[in-house]
């Protein structure tokens, strides 16, 4: 992009226009000036490099360019080196100035190309890539995540900046950030596949042999560094509920779409607090698959969640869901509630797709019966 003209370059532009007008209709009685220097004071003709009067356009004053240059140097508070460059510029002929401007523009273009090449050649450092994946996975499993297919990559980068992770590209380094976001999205695609695969493997077992939610959560996390909490159990129970309740979507490619749709429906039905639905699926999961407190997996109390996980949770609550596909009906747009409820104290938030998710009065899971759950007695030890 060509840089904006400087005040000195604007003078050149006006002088060129004035010179063209003068050469097109020369005065018959006035001898042509042979002095090419803009600061010459001996020429009886108007100096084409003098500054036009601000009140009368297309007329020139008798002030030489060097005088105006001195005024500009003082106005812009130029240092000694810059002032010397201005003096050199004023001493050039018109042809020399035009050539200089052309070369400066070429240099700017060359510098821009080098900057672009640096972004294209950028490779994410190994330590940063490891950190990106770790934080992205934490955000994907955050109990406050609004959409499993949302802009998690951006939220991950924002959270890592707030946490103080080094080597994150600066906001103006768009080329590098694009590569970083792509790396995160590629990793998240693999994570979603792995989570779905582990849920599917567990559902292949007979119901009495299926893992309780604590064991299933532990399998999903594996060796990754994620704080296990009661709120996380509820989210894993929710994912298992979606898998069981919508088998066709789970077998196909619509599992995560359906999960986001159900979250959206619950948020709409519950107003500012959809946590009761996550708690319901959790209790029902415990009733069917066992008490998580008997699994040997120790859950961290909410008051002891690490500071970095709290930051991750805050940014997970700000994730925006993908825009819905165009349809004949206009869907309502709602806002994300940035509350402190780790259970998904979710208010109206993002564009949603239509769903057959249960409403509060229809929240009955086929082939399941809700009975008093041991999780109620164990919540004080797992929360």
N, C-alpha and C positions, 0 to 999 in steps of 0.2 A: 504494500500500500504506500503510495507516494505521500511523504510527510507534508503537513500544512506549510504554506509559505511563511517564512520569517518576515518581520518588518522590512528588512533589507531587500529581500527577494520581491516583496510587493512593490518596492520603489522601482526595481528593475522592470517589473511588469508594466508599471505605469509609464516609465520612461520609454520603453519600447513602443507602446501605443502612441505616445506623443511624437516620437521620432517618425513613426509611420505616417501619422497625420501631417507632419511638417513636410516630409518628402513627397507626399501626394499633392500638396498645393503650396509650393515654395513662393515666398514673397518676391516679386519681380525686382524690387530695388535693393533688397538686402543681400549682401555677399554671403556665400555659403561658408560656414565655419569649418576649418580644417583641424580643429583641436579635438582629439578623441578623448582627452582626459576629462573625467567628470568634475574635477575640482578646479578646473582652469577658471580664472577670474578675468582673463584678458579678452575673452570673446564678447563682442557687442551683442551677439544674438542670445536669446534665452537658452539657459543650460537645460538640456533634456533630462538631466539626472537630478534636477532640483525638485524639492518636494512641492506637490500641488497644494494650493491654499485650501484649507478645509472648508471654507465658506464658498469658494467659487471653483467648481469642478472644471477640469480640463484647462486650467490656467496655471502657470508656474510662477514661483517666486524667484528672487535672485539669490536665495540661500544655497550655497554649494553643498554637495553630498557629504563632504568631510565634516561640515558643521552639524548636519543632521545626524551623522554617524556618532559624533561625540555626544549629542543629546541622547541618543538611544543607548549608548554605553553607560551613561549615568543613570538612565531610567531603569535599565535592567541589571544594574549593579554588576557589570562584568569585571572579572579579575584581570590581572595584567596580561596573562597569556591570551585570553579571549579578546581583549581589546586590541592586542597586536594583530590578531587574525582579522579583525574588522578593518584595521588600517590597511592591511595587505589587500583585502577585498576591494576597498575603495580605490586602490591604486591600479586595479585591473581594467583592461579595456572591456567593452561590452561583450565581444566575442569570447574573451577569456572567462568572463563571469558565467556566460551561458554554458561553456564547456565545464567549468567547475561545478555548476549545479547539476549537470548531467551526470558527472562522475560521482557526486555525492549520492544521487538517487540510486545509481548502480551499486554503490557500496552498501546502502541500506538494504537493497534487495538481496545482496550476497549474505549479509548478516542474518536476514530473516530466513534464508534457505538453510544456513548452518543451524539456526535454532530449531527449525523443523526437523532437520536430519538428526539432531540430538534426541528429539522425542521419539523418532522412528527407531533409532538405534538403542533406546533405553531398555535395559534389562533390570527387572526387579531383583534387588539383592536377596540372597537366600534367607537371611535372618528376617528381613521384612516380609517376604512371602510366607514364611512360617507363622509370623505374627498375624498377618492378614487372614490366613485360614483359621487360626485359632479364634480370633475375635468374630469372624463371620459365622462360624459354627455356634458360638455362644449366642449371637444375636438371632440365628435361625431357631434356636431352642428357647429363646427368652419367653417367659410367661406373659410378657406384655406385648408380644409381637402382634401387629395389626393384620398383616397379610404375608403369607408364606411365599407369595410370588411377587412381592412388592420390590421397591428400590432398596433392597437390603445392602447392596454394595455401597451405595452412597452413604447410607446410615452407618455402615461399618467404618468407613473412612472418617466421617464426622466424629464418631465416638472415639476412634483411635487418636484423633487430633486433640480431643478434650482430655483424654487420658494422659497424653504426652508421649506417645510412641514416636520415636525418631525415624527419620528417613521417609516419612510420608511426603509425597510431592506437594509443593505449595499450590494454593488454589488457582494461581495464574498459569501453572504448568499443565495446560489442558491435555496435551499429547500424552504426557506421562500418566495423568490421572485416568485417561481413557484406557490405557493398558492395564493399570491397576484394577479398575472396575471390571474389565474383561476377565482378568485372572480370578477375581472373587466370584464372578458369576459362573465361570466354568467350574470352580470348586463347589459352589452351592448346588449346581446341577448334579454333581456326583454325590453330594451329601443327601440330597432329597431322594436319590435313587437308593442309597444305602439304608436310609431310614425306612423307606417303604418296603424294601426287601426284608429287613429284619422283622417288621410287623407281619409281613406276609408269611415268613417262615414260622412265626409263632402261631398264626391263625391256622396253619396246616395241621397242627396237632389237635387231638381231641380236647374238648373244653376243659376237662379235669386236669389235663397235663400242660395247659398253657401257663405262661409266666405271669406272676403278679406284676403290678405296674412298676414296682421298685426294681425287680429283676429285669424287666423289659427296658426300663430307662437305662439301667447299667449297661445292657447289651448295646443299646443305641449309642451311648456316649463312648464306650470302649476306652481307649487310652487317652482320649481328649480331655482337656482341662475345662470342665464345666461344673459349676456348683450345683449339687443336687438339693432341691428343696421340695416342699409339699406342692408349691405352685407349679413346679416342673412336672411332678407326677400328674397333676390335673391336665396339663397340656398333652402329655403322652397318652393319658386315658382318652382325651378328646380325639387324638389321631386314630386310636384304635376304634373308637366309636364310629368315626367317619368311615373307616375301612369296612367295618361290619355292617353298617347301616346302608351303605351305598356300594355294594359289591361290584356292580358293573363299572362304576367310575374307578374303583380301586384296581380292577383288572386291566383297565385301559389306561389312557393318558390323562384322565380327568380327575385324578385323586386330589392333587393340590389345588386345582380349580374349585373342586367341591368343598375342600376344607376352608378356603377363603370365603366361599359363598355362605357356608354355614355360620362362620364367624360373623359375617355381615348381617345375616338374618337374626342372629341372637342379639347383636348390638341394637338392631332396629327394634326388636321386640322388648328389650330390657331397658331401653333408654340409656341412663348413665352407668348402669351396673349390670354387666352380663356375667359376672363371676358366678352367679347362682347356677348357671347352666354348666359351667366347667366343674363346679362342685358336685352337681348332680351326676354327671358322667363319671366322675372320680369315685363317688360312693357306690354307684351301680357296678363299676369295674371291680372295686374291692369285693363286693358281694359275690361276683361271679368268679373272680380269679384269685382271691386271697388277700389277706392283710399285708400291706407292704412292710409293716413293722416287724414281721416275722421272717423277712428275707435276709436279714443280716446287713442290708444296705442302710447306712446312717444318713439321714437327711439333715441338712444344715438349717437351723432356725432362721427365720427371715431377718431377725435383728443382727445376725452375724454374717450376712452376705458381704463378700469383699467389695471394696469401693469401686473397683473397675467393673464388676458385674452390675452394680447399680447404675453406672454410666451407660453400660450396654443396654440395660432395660429401659432407661429413659429414651434412648434413641430408637429402640425397637418400637416404642409407642408412637413414634412420629413417622413410621414407614407408611408410604402411600401405596395403595393397591394399584395394579395395572388398570388403565382406562378400559372400560367395557367396550365390547364390540358395538358398532353402530346398529341401532334397531329402530323400529317404527315408533316406539314409545320412549319418551324422555325420562331417564332415571334421575331420581333425586340425588343431590350431592350433599354430603354431610361432613362434619369436621371431626378430627381426632381429639379425644380428650387426653390430655397429658397429666394424668393423675398418678398417685403413688401406690395404687393397689397392684401388688405383684400378681394377682390372680386374673388380671385382664379386666380391670375396672374400666370397661370400654364404653365410650360414648359414640355418638354418630360420627363417622369419620371419613369414608372414602367411597368412590363409585363402586357399586356392587353389581354382580350379575344375579339374575333370577335364580331362585333355589327352591327346592321342596323341603328345606330344613324345617324341623318341627317348631311350632310356635309354643308359647308357654302352656296353652291348653291342650296341645297335641303331643306333648313331650313324653311319649310312651315308646320305648324301644321294643321292636318286635322280638318275640321269643325270650324276653328278659322279664324278670319279676323283681321289683324293688323291695328289698328286705332290710331290716336294720343291719348296718355294716359295722364291722370291727374297726373300720377306719375312723369312725367317730370317736372311739375310745382311744385311738392311737394318735390322733391329730396333734396332741400336745407334745408328742415325742418326735414327730416328723416335721412339724412346722417350725 
